[in-house]
Amino acid sequence: GEDVEQSLFLSVREGDSSVINCTYTDSSSTYLYWYKQEPGAGLQLLTYIFSNMDMKQDQRLTVLLNKKDKHLSLRIADTQTGDSAIYFCAENRASKIIFGSGTRLSIRP
Amino acid sequence: NAGVMQNPRHLVRRRGQEARLRCSPMKGHSHVYWYRQLPEEGLKFMVYLQKENIIDESGMPKERFSAEFPKEGPSILRIQQVVRGDSAAYFCASSRRETEAFFGQGTRLTVV
């Protein structure tokens, strides 16, 4: 398909891990990104991964890339209330950065 | 090193007026991207520019919309004869090369 796909909603309990999944489209995409957007704000680049990597870890964030299946995931360990936001997956496709529709992460006490 | 600066943050225009949105990229960044976000939706690519050149405008509506990134000064997204459907948040991003892109806080355009 043409679109970068993500599930729309995810609800997790505070302290648990959150896993947000994404399917992208272009196997030649060189960079894949995760952005975070809080209400009324711009997009914050959380992390990105080169297509020749299969994992990247940065503090509480772990990105896994399955290039064969064009599947990208973001794991947030020990999810906190401050992690409530919309998370966008994006791919660098032919010099454009194409975004998914975003996954809204909500945290239960 | 200041981030990507967009102004104004909020812009109200009457139908038929022109809207001019400005984006100053991060220092040293020569690539600029514009995106539009409708409420509760993702970001839709509009245009990708390098200094003085439009590289990809495949996401720009054919009429009323234009973008530039002059040698000196900010990138400008211009919407002529605005209509209610143009109401959205417009985000600009900049990058040094075609790698990670950093976003501004956006301009929220309201057409009344």
Interface residues (C-beta under 8 A of the other chain):
Chain A: T30 Y31 Y33 Y35 A41 G42 L43 Q44 L45 Y48 F88 N92 A94 S95 K96 I97 I98 F99 G100 S101 G102
Chain B: Y33 Y35 E41 G42 L43 K44 F45 Y48 I55 D56 S58 G59 F91 A93 E98 T99 E100 A101 F102 F103 G104 Q105 G106
